[in-house]
C-alpha cells in the first residue's frame, strides 16, 4: 500500500498545539489549582481596589451621647455606609469621601437629635396655634440661638439658656422685669476669666428687651456661680482673675530665683517657692493742707480790699436844768466873765455838731493744698521666699561621688542673691530662707515598651496590614498555584525524541522504548501480533513506577526523558 500516515509522539503534540490545548491536556488537579489561583488573584485585586477607593476615615460626629450614637449607627447601616469607632467610642468615623454626604443625609433624618434648635422652629408654625404657644415657641427659639452663640466660645463645650419672660400688660402699674440663667459645660482644663463671663452676661441681657445685666446668672458644670452676684461689687472674695494674678506673681519670682541659682547648683539641685501677699483693696483719700501765718515781715498776696467812709452833722440840742428859767430865751451876759455864776442857768441853745466813720477790710490769700490719693490695686504687701538646695557632689581621685553639705558662706551668698532677685524689702516685712538639705531621689524604673506595642507601630500596622496581607496572598497564589500551570502550558517542546516521526507503510520505525527493553516495532495500520512488549511495560511499571512516571512526564512536557 502506498498511502502514508504520520505518527506523532506526545512531545510533538504539545509543540504543535495551542496554549488552550496544552492547558486542556493538564491533569485535573493542576487545572483545579490553576483555576482556583486565578479566582483568588482576581478577588485580591478587587479587595485592593476597594481598599484604595475608601481612603482614610475621618470624624463624622464626636462627643455624642449613647442614644444619639446608636441612632446614627443604625441610620448608617441602612445607608450602607461603612463606619468605625474611635478609641473609647467618643467619635464615629466614616470614609473621608462620604463625610459631607453622610452629614447631610443624617441631618435630613433629624440626627443627631441633641442639637439645639433656633429660630427655625418658627418655620413649622401650625395653623390655629394659640398666642401662648406662639410665645412659647419664640422663647424656645431665642434660648436655642443664645445657646448656639455661647457654645461657639473656645472654652465652652456646651451651653443651656433659660429665659424668664413675664407677660407684659399695659394695665399693670409695675411690670415684672425679665431674667435669665445660663449653665455652661466647659472643656477639661479650661476656665473663663471675668471679661469672658461679663461678655456672656452682656450678650444675654442685650438679646432680651429691658433685661438688666444683674438679672443674668451664669453657672458652670459644677454648679458654682461664676458671675458676680447682684449688689456685691466683687467684695465677697478674690475672683478667678485675682487668683490668676497672684499665681503669675508667685511663678515669676520663683522663676527669677531658679534662673539665678541654677547655674551655680544645677537644675535638679534646687527647689524654690514664693508666697506673695497682694493687696487688692481700693482706697481713695482727700487731704487739705493750710500753711501757717507767715509773720508781719512776710509779704502776702492781697485777694480783696474794701474801704467804707461815713460823715455827717446835726444841730445842738438845749441843755440845762429844766424849769421856767431854762425855758426863757437867753439874756445877754451882764456880769463879767470871771464873775460867779448864778445857781440857775437858763437853757442854752447848742451849736452845730459833726461826726465821721471809716472802715477798711483787706483779705489776704491763704496757702491751701488739696490732695486726692487713689492707691493702685494689686500691690505687693509682703513676699516670703523658701529655697531648698541639694548637697554638692564631689568626685574624688578614684571616681567615687560623695555628697558634701554647703558651707554657711555659700548659703549667705545664695541668700543675698535671692534677696536681690526678688527685690527684698525689710521694711515691708519680706523674708527669705535658704536651706541646705540632701535630696532623696527615687530610682526611676524605665519600662521600655516593645516596638510592636508602641502606638506609632500599631497605627502603622493597622494602616499597612490589609494591603500587605493582600499582596502576600497574591504572591503565594501566583507562585504556588498559577505559575506551575503556566510554565507547563507555555513551555517550548524540545527537538529529538519529542519530535515528529514520519513513516510509510511497510516501513519499520523504532518507537521510543523503555530502558532495558527492545524497541517495539510498529507497522502502520496493523495491530501488534503479540503482547510481549506490553507485558514487559506493565511489569516495569509495577516494579519501578517512579521511572515510568518520569518518562510519562517527559512526554507530556515535551522534554527528553
Phi, psi and omega per residue, in radians:
X1 nan 2.422 -3.076
X2 -1.710 -0.097 3.131
X3 -1.184 2.439 -3.119
X4 -2.026 2.419 3.056
X5 -2.150 2.771 -3.116
X6 -2.006 2.192 3.064
X7 -1.879 2.310 -3.108
X8 -2.093 2.513 3.081
X9 -1.398 2.969 3.086
X10 -1.023 -0.654 3.117
X11 -1.120 -0.676 3.132
X12 -1.167 -0.651 3.101
X13 -1.080 -0.728 3.126
X14 -1.168 -0.602 -3.104
X15 -1.234 -0.594 -3.052
X16 -1.618 -0.335 -3.087
X17 -1.435 2.874 3.130
X18 -1.441 3.097 -3.135
X19 -1.133 -0.633 -3.130
X20 -1.114 -0.731 3.128
X21 -1.183 -0.573 3.091
X22 -1.172 -0.722 3.098
X23 -1.155 -0.598 3.116
X24 -1.191 -0.451 -3.130
X25 -1.441 -0.069 -3.133
X26 -1.225 2.736 3.074
X27 -1.124 2.726 -3.130
X28 -1.000 -0.666 -3.127
X29 -1.123 -0.720 3.123
X30 -1.162 -0.688 3.087
X31 -1.080 -0.719 -3.142
X32 -1.121 -0.776 3.131
X33 -1.102 -0.714 -3.139
X34 -1.151 -0.724 3.124
X35 -1.187 -0.762 3.122
X36 -1.105 -0.705 3.112
X37 -1.098 -0.683 3.118
X38 -1.139 -0.717 3.130
X39 -1.137 -0.766 3.128
X40 -1.113 -0.703 -3.141
X41 -1.126 -0.704 3.081
X42 -1.126 -0.706 3.095
X43 -1.097 -0.711 3.099
X44 -1.099 -0.723 3.125
X45 -1.099 -0.738 3.108
X46 -1.132 -0.704 3.108
X47 -1.104 -0.718 3.098
X48 -1.109 -0.700 3.122
X49 -1.146 -0.721 3.114
X50 -1.153 -0.694 3.124
X51 -1.110 -0.761 -3.121
X52 -1.222 -0.518 -3.137
X53 -1.309 -0.514 3.133
X54 -1.251 -0.686 3.100
X55 1.229 -2.738 -3.098
X56 -1.370 2.731 3.067
X57 -1.686 2.409 3.110
X58 -2.179 2.837 -3.051
X59 -1.254 2.234 3.044
X60 -1.551 -0.941 3.061
X61 -2.481 2.581 3.111
X62 -2.281 2.777 3.098
X63 0.965 0.842 3.115
X64 -1.655 2.655 3.012
X65 -1.282 2.851 -3.126
X66 -1.077 -0.642 -3.120
X67 -1.178 -0.815 3.130
X68 -1.171 -0.661 3.124
X69 -1.097 -0.739 3.100
X70 -1.124 -0.689 3.120
X71 -1.161 -0.660 3.138
X72 -1.198 -0.720 3.127
X73 -1.113 -0.720 3.104
X74 -1.096 -0.700 3.127
X75 -1.194 -0.665 3.102
X76 -1.126 -0.636 3.102
X77 -1.138 -0.670 3.094
X78 -1.198 -0.528 3.140
X79 -1.466 -0.057 -3.116
X80 1.044 0.709 3.098
X81 -1.842 2.110 3.111
X82 -1.163 2.559 -3.101
X83 -2.516 2.834 3.086
X84 -2.432 2.848 3.051
X85 -1.870 2.458 3.021
X86 -1.358 3.102 -3.121
X87 -1.093 2.096 -3.131
X88 1.515 -0.026 3.128
X89 1.243 0.415 -3.119
X90 -1.386 -0.273 -3.107
X91 -2.537 2.710 3.073
X92 -1.944 2.228 -3.086
X93 -1.994 2.486 3.074
X94 -2.320 2.893 3.093
X95 -0.964 2.499 -3.040
X96 -1.027 -0.584 -3.104
X97 -1.273 -0.221 -3.062
X98 -2.010 0.175 -3.072
X99 -1.126 -0.951 -3.063
X100 -1.161 -0.685 3.122
X101 -1.109 -0.740 -3.135
X102 -1.155 -0.679 3.122
X103 -1.110 -0.740 3.134
X104 -1.125 -0.745 3.138
X105 -1.169 -0.675 3.109
X106 -1.197 -0.635 3.109
X107 -1.132 -0.649 3.095
X108 -1.164 -0.453 3.091
X109 -1.532 0.021 3.111
X110 1.396 0.495 3.133
X111 -2.060 2.523 -0.110
X112 -1.314 2.557 -3.061
X113 -1.320 -0.263 -3.114
X114 -1.342 -0.091 3.124
X115 -1.160 2.495 -3.066
X116 -1.463 2.350 3.100
X117 -1.564 2.580 -3.139
X118 -2.001 -2.455 -3.105
X119 -1.213 -0.134 3.068
X120 -1.166 -0.235 3.069
X121 -1.148 -0.422 3.115
X122 -1.264 -0.315 -3.116
X123 -1.210 -0.498 -3.105
X124 -1.685 0.651 -3.133
X125 -1.153 2.344 -3.126
X126 -1.546 2.662 3.114
X127 -1.291 2.290 3.088
X128 1.566 0.187 3.129
X129 -1.274 2.619 -3.077
X130 -1.396 2.973 3.123
X131 -1.146 -0.621 3.102
X132 -1.112 -0.763 3.118
X133 -1.119 -0.674 3.119
X134 -1.153 -0.734 3.128
X135 -1.173 -0.645 3.118
X136 -1.179 -0.688 3.096
X137 -1.124 -0.710 3.095
X138 -1.100 -0.712 3.127
X139 -1.135 -0.736 3.107
X140 -1.115 -0.701 3.094
X141 -1.120 -0.710 3.114
X142 -1.135 -0.698 3.080
X143 -1.095 -0.707 3.117
X144 -1.143 -0.717 3.122
X145 -1.131 -0.725 3.098
X146 -1.140 -0.675 3.107
X147 -1.110 -0.702 3.100
X148 -1.105 -0.758 -3.110
X149 -1.131 -0.738 -3.130
X150 -1.231 -0.628 3.138
X151 -1.192 -0.271 3.109
X152 -1.309 -0.177 3.076
X153 -1.189 2.593 -3.032
X154 -1.145 -0.646 -3.068
X155 -1.480 -0.168 -3.053
X156 -1.735 2.152 3.079
X157 -1.430 -0.775 3.098
X158 -2.695 2.779 -3.123
X159 -2.512 2.659 3.080
X160 -2.432 2.299 -3.042
X161 -2.060 2.312 3.064
X162 -2.043 2.161 3.134
X163 -1.931 2.372 3.031
X164 -1.948 1.725 -3.084
X165 -1.882 1.742 -3.139
X166 -1.211 2.711 3.139
X167 -1.338 2.059 -3.115
X168 -1.424 2.323 -3.124
X169 -2.375 2.264 -3.114
X170 -1.210 -0.218 -3.128
X171 -1.525 -0.182 3.131
X172 -1.455 2.354 3.115
X173 -1.282 -0.702 3.127
X174 -2.035 1.971 3.138
X175 -1.474 2.413 3.099
X176 -1.356 2.342 -3.080
X177 -1.471 2.590 3.114
X178 -1.295 2.786 3.109
X179 -2.514 2.929 -3.071
X180 -2.611 2.685 3.050
X181 -2.334 2.390 -3.099
X182 -2.179 2.231 3.086
X183 -1.973 2.154 -3.070
X184 -1.949 2.480 2.964
X185 -2.001 1.894 -3.054
X186 -1.558 2.693 3.046
X187 -1.161 2.700 -3.104
X188 -1.097 2.271 3.094
X189 1.435 0.141 -3.126
X190 -2.066 2.608 3.129
X191 -2.346 2.924 3.085
X192 -1.967 2.300 3.087
X193 -1.470 3.139 -3.063
X194 -1.102 -0.681 -3.135
X195 -1.117 -0.699 3.133
X196 -1.193 -0.698 3.099
X197 -1.129 -0.718 3.093
X198 -1.108 -0.616 3.080
X199 -1.121 -0.701 3.101
X200 -1.132 -0.749 3.115
X201 -1.080 -0.758 -3.141
X202 -1.161 -0.635 3.112
X203 -1.087 -0.803 -3.108
X204 -1.206 -0.786 -3.092
X205 -1.184 -0.534 3.129
X206 -1.363 -0.307 -3.124
X207 -1.490 -0.264 -3.125
X208 -2.042 2.208 -3.139
X209 -1.090 2.446 3.054
X210 1.062 0.492 3.075
X211 -1.696 2.243 3.114
X212 -1.441 2.349 3.106
X213 -0.995 -0.454 3.111
X214 -1.237 -0.258 3.134
X215 -1.567 0.163 3.137
X216 -1.893 2.177 3.117
X217 -1.977 2.334 -3.119
X218 -2.085 2.194 3.135
X219 -2.126 2.657 3.044
X220 -1.698 -3.067 -3.063
X221 -1.203 -0.267 3.097
X222 -1.570 -0.062 -3.119
X223 1.540 0.102 3.138
X224 -1.437 2.429 3.115
X225 -1.400 1.987 -3.094
X226 -1.773 -0.109 3.010
X227 -1.644 2.660 -3.088
X228 -1.160 2.290 3.110
X229 -1.146 2.727 -3.135
X230 -1.130 2.474 3.021
X231 1.053 0.524 3.046
X232 -1.989 -0.435 3.107
X233 0.969 0.548 3.094
X234 1.279 0.358 -3.094
X235 -1.604 0.025 -3.124
X236 -1.273 -0.314 -3.138
X237 2.752 -3.031 -3.137
X238 -1.256 2.369 3.085
X239 -1.617 -3.087 -3.064
X240 -1.140 -0.636 -3.124
X241 -1.190 -0.696 3.110
X242 -1.175 -0.700 3.081
X243 -1.114 -0.670 3.094
X244 -1.140 -0.647 3.106
X245 -1.138 -0.725 3.106
X246 -1.099 -0.747 3.126
X247 -1.104 -0.687 3.115
X248 -1.138 -0.709 3.112
X249 -1.080 -0.824 -3.109
X250 -1.148 -0.723 3.108
X251 -1.134 -0.641 3.127
X252 -1.118 -0.771 3.126
X253 -1.196 -0.680 3.088
X254 -1.086 -0.674 3.103
X255 -1.141 -0.660 3.092
X256 -1.076 -0.770 -3.139
X257 -1.114 -0.761 -3.129
X258 -1.123 -0.689 -3.111
X259 -1.167 -0.528 -3.094
X260 -1.568 -0.382 -3.106
X261 -1.823 -0.391 -3.131
X262 -1.070 -0.700 3.077
X263 -1.080 -0.349 -3.109
X264 -1.578 -0.821 -3.031
X265 -1.854 -0.218 -3.100
X266 1.764 2.721 -3.038
X267 -1.211 -0.667 -3.071
X268 -1.587 0.107 -3.087
X269 -1.950 0.433 -3.055
X270 -2.566 2.379 2.989
X271 -2.361 2.229 -3.098
X272 -2.297 2.486 3.118
X273 -2.495 2.334 -3.110
X274 -2.172 2.317 3.064
X275 -1.973 2.188 -3.090
X276 -1.976 2.302 3.043
X277 -1.739 1.883 -3.042
X278 -1.818 2.368 3.121
X279 -1.756 1.981 3.114
X280 -1.790 0.184 -3.127
X281 -1.271 2.487 3.109
X282 -1.886 1.986 -3.088
X283 -2.133 2.267 3.084
X284 -2.188 2.189 -3.097
X285 -2.237 2.574 3.092
X286 -2.103 2.306 -3.035
X287 -2.329 2.356 3.087
X288 -2.087 2.334 -3.130
X289 -2.185 2.385 3.066
X290 -2.081 2.332 3.109
X291 -1.399 2.594 3.119
X292 -1.205 2.966 3.117
X293 -1.036 2.461 -3.058
X294 -1.516 -0.040 3.122
X295 1.611 2.944 -3.088
X296 -1.258 -0.531 -3.084
X297 -1.370 -0.346 -3.090
X298 -1.418 2.592 3.107
X299 -1.649 2.472 3.140
X300 -2.192 2.716 -3.133
X301 -1.432 2.209 3.121
X302 -1.398 2.128 3.104
X303 -1.519 -0.737 3.115
X304 -2.723 2.664 -3.133
X305 -2.469 2.354 -3.097
X306 -2.397 2.247 -3.135
X307 -2.157 2.337 -3.139
X308 -2.220 2.187 3.091
X309 -2.128 2.422 -3.124
X310 -2.508 2.273 3.139
X311 -2.447 2.694 3.141
X312 -2.960 2.914 3.129
X313 -2.373 2.713 -3.128
X314 -2.596 2.644 3.126
X315 -1.217 2.662 -3.119
X316 -1.320 2.519 3.123
X317 -1.649 2.564 3.107
X318 -1.032 2.578 -3.121
X319 -2.422 2.593 3.103
X320 2.434 -3.012 -3.113
X321 -1.441 2.232 3.128
X322 -1.149 2.529 3.141
X323 2.724 -2.949 -3.103
X324 -1.223 -0.660 -3.107
X325 -1.175 -0.625 -3.112
X326 -1.303 -0.353 -3.128
X327 -1.501 -0.181 -3.135
X328 -1.455 2.704 3.123
X329 -1.179 2.618 -3.087
X330 -1.172 2.521 3.105
X331 -1.760 2.723 3.080
X332 -1.179 2.585 -3.057
X333 -1.142 2.287 3.127
X334 -1.890 -0.537 -3.111
X335 -1.558 2.760 3.090
X336 -1.133 2.912 -3.058
X337 -1.143 -0.566 -3.088
X338 -1.549 0.038 -3.134
X339 -1.241 2.893 -3.136
X340 -1.326 2.466 -3.131
X341 -1.414 2.530 3.080
X342 -1.199 2.661 -3.118
X343 -1.150 -0.526 3.138
X344 -1.975 2.144 3.132
X345 -1.928 2.594 3.113
X346 -1.367 2.785 3.110
X347 -1.174 2.373 -3.109
X348 -1.874 2.389 3.092
X349 -1.346 2.269 -3.127
X350 -1.343 2.741 3.058
X351 -1.528 -3.006 -3.136
X352 -1.385 2.325 3.108
X353 -2.047 2.609 3.110
X354 -2.142 2.682 3.084
X355 -2.491 2.638 3.136
X356 -2.498 2.699 -3.109
X357 -2.546 2.391 -3.121
X358 -2.405 2.235 3.117
X359 -2.201 2.396 3.116
X360 -2.311 2.208 3.123
X361 -2.143 2.157 3.129
X362 -2.130 2.162 3.100
X363 -1.834 2.227 3.110
X364 -1.833 2.649 3.084
X365 -1.215 2.404 3.104
X366 -1.882 2.251 3.119
X367 -1.184 2.163 -3.086
X368 -2.439 2.346 3.126
X369 -2.135 2.189 3.085
X370 -1.950 2.090 -3.081
X371 -2.156 2.166 3.089
X372 -1.906 2.106 -3.073
X373 -2.049 2.236 3.066
X374 -2.246 1.988 -3.058
X375 -1.348 2.694 3.122
X376 -1.397 2.515 3.103
X377 -1.465 2.654 3.116
X378 1.431 0.476 3.105
X379 -1.431 2.630 -3.109
X380 -1.482 2.131 3.100
X381 -1.592 -0.586 -3.081
X382 -2.860 2.566 3.089
X383 -2.187 2.352 3.061
X384 -2.189 2.113 -3.114
X385 -2.055 2.275 3.090
X386 -2.140 2.185 -3.072
X387 -2.236 2.286 3.068
X388 -2.047 2.219 -3.104
X389 -2.050 2.346 3.130
X390 -1.298 2.819 3.074
X391 -1.122 2.718 3.136
X392 -1.442 2.360 3.128
X393 -1.532 2.245 -3.133
X394 -2.138 2.294 3.130
X395 -1.900 2.173 -3.130
X396 -1.487 -3.028 -3.077
X397 -1.166 -0.487 3.140
X398 -1.473 -0.011 3.140
X399 1.524 0.180 3.135
X400 -1.487 2.307 -3.102
X401 -1.721 2.228 3.110
X402 -2.220 2.686 3.131
X403 -1.707 2.185 -3.111
X404 -2.064 2.275 3.100
X405 -1.141 2.709 3.109
X406 -1.376 2.626 3.123
X407 -1.395 2.875 3.127
X408 -1.142 -0.551 3.098
X409 -1.074 -0.784 -3.132
X410 -1.142 -0.674 3.109
X411 -1.138 -0.668 3.111
X412 -1.151 -0.700 3.109
X413 -1.121 -0.730 3.112
X414 -1.140 -0.673 3.098
X415 -1.078 -0.728 3.108
X416 -1.121 -0.683 3.104
X417 -1.114 -0.721 3.139
X418 -1.147 -0.728 3.132
X419 -1.082 -0.718 3.136
X420 -1.230 -0.570 -3.089
X421 -1.279 -0.537 -3.123
X422 -1.723 -0.003 -3.107
X423 1.239 0.975 -3.076
X424 -1.059 2.312 3.105
X425 -2.291 1.920 -3.083
X426 -1.208 -0.658 -3.139
X427 -1.144 -0.476 3.120
X428 -1.366 -0.278 -3.135
X429 1.681 0.324 3.134
X430 -1.203 2.671 3.110
X431 -2.440 2.464 3.115
X432 -2.294 2.275 -3.129
X433 -2.296 2.095 3.102
X434 -1.997 2.137 -3.062
X435 -2.151 2.445 3.057
X436 -1.799 2.186 -3.137
X437 -2.661 2.538 3.112
X438 -1.250 2.395 3.117
X439 -1.469 2.449 3.056
X440 -1.706 1.941 -3.087
X441 -1.829 2.034 3.082
X442 -1.389 2.340 3.126
X443 -1.144 2.321 3.139
X444 -1.569 2.148 3.094
X445 -1.573 1.898 -3.114
X446 -1.504 2.027 3.114
X447 -1.712 1.937 -3.131
X448 -1.463 2.145 3.119
X449 -1.364 2.268 3.103
X450 -1.012 2.692 -3.100
X451 -1.043 -0.646 -3.079
X452 -1.371 -0.133 3.078
X453 -1.793 -0.117 -3.136
X454 -1.196 2.506 -3.088
X455 -1.027 -0.652 -3.133
X456 -1.119 -0.726 3.136
X457 -1.172 -0.708 -3.140
X458 -1.102 -0.752 3.123
X459 -1.122 -0.699 3.136
X460 -1.148 -0.719 3.127
X461 -1.139 -0.670 3.111
X462 -1.122 -0.571 -3.103
X463 -1.312 -0.733 -3.028
X464 -1.779 -0.037 -3.069
X465 -1.112 -0.836 -3.090
X466 -1.135 -0.865 3.104
X467 -1.100 -0.666 -3.133
X468 -1.173 -0.738 3.122
X469 -1.118 -0.723 3.106
X470 -1.147 -0.642 3.114
X471 -1.155 -0.762 3.110
X472 -1.105 -0.699 3.114
X473 -1.108 -0.686 3.117
X474 -1.134 -0.697 3.116
X475 -1.136 -0.752 3.142
X476 -1.109 -0.720 -3.140
X477 -1.155 -0.689 -3.099
X478 -1.181 -0.887 -3.062
X479 -1.336 -0.457 -3.089
X480 -1.639 -0.425 -3.027
X481 -2.170 -0.646 -3.045
X482 -1.608 -0.756 -3.051
X483 -1.083 -0.743 3.125
X484 -1.030 -0.737 3.133
X485 -1.159 -0.714 3.105
X486 -1.153 -0.606 3.123
X487 -1.102 -0.709 3.120
X488 -1.214 -0.703 -3.070
X489 -1.272 -0.546 -3.086
X490 -1.734 0.112 -3.109
X491 -1.230 2.536 3.117
X492 -1.583 2.189 -3.123
X493 -1.168 2.481 -3.124
X494 -1.513 2.640 3.111
X495 -1.347 2.806 3.106
X496 1.957 -2.061 -3.086
X497 -1.191 -0.391 3.119
X498 -1.523 -0.012 -3.107
X499 -1.371 3.037 -3.108
X500 -1.399 2.606 3.120
X501 -2.052 2.108 3.095
X502 -1.762 2.439 -3.125
X503 -2.500 2.743 3.046
X504 -1.999 2.928 3.129
X505 -1.129 2.450 3.130
X506 1.235 0.004 3.038
X507 -1.637 2.455 -3.094
X508 -1.837 2.150 3.098
X509 -2.094 2.551 3.140
X510 -1.545 2.071 3.070
X511 -1.440 2.747 3.107
X512 -1.025 2.215 -3.105
X513 -1.923 3.088 3.116
X514 -1.477 2.667 3.130
X515 -1.073 2.368 3.111
X516 1.453 0.025 -3.132
X517 -2.100 2.607 3.094
X518 -1.214 2.553 -3.132
X519 -1.176 2.271 -3.118
X520 -1.251 2.503 3.103
X521 -1.694 2.172 -3.106
X522 -2.066 2.241 3.060
X523 -1.833 2.409 -3.122
X524 -1.105 2.376 3.068
X525 1.107 0.394 3.118
X526 -2.304 2.370 3.085
X527 -1.390 2.647 3.139
X528 -1.092 2.440 -3.089
X529 -1.471 -0.265 3.100
X530 -2.483 2.885 -3.102
X531 -1.970 0.512 -3.114
X532 -1.193 -0.837 -3.120
X533 -1.139 -0.647 3.137
X534 -1.151 -0.715 3.105
X535 -1.144 -0.636 3.119
X536 -1.155 -0.668 3.126
X537 -1.162 -0.679 3.117
X538 -1.143 -0.707 3.134
X539 -1.116 -0.711 3.126
X540 -1.146 -0.637 -3.142
X541 -1.159 -0.578 3.099
X542 -1.288 -0.671 -3.105
X543 -1.347 -0.704 -3.068
X544 -2.350 1.334 -3.104
X545 -1.182 -0.482 -3.119
X546 -1.135 -0.733 -3.137
X547 -1.142 -0.726 3.128
X548 -1.116 -0.726 3.122
X549 -1.107 -0.648 3.118
X550 -1.139 -0.686 3.131
X551 -1.158 -0.747 -3.141
X552 -1.146 -0.675 3.105
X553 -1.092 -0.672 3.090
X554 -1.122 -0.655 3.077
X555 -1.119 -0.746 -3.075
X556 -1.182 -0.762 -3.091
X557 -1.426 -0.154 3.132
X558 1.400 0.286 3.135
X559 -1.818 2.613 3.120
X560 -1.152 2.533 -3.115
X561 -1.290 nan nan
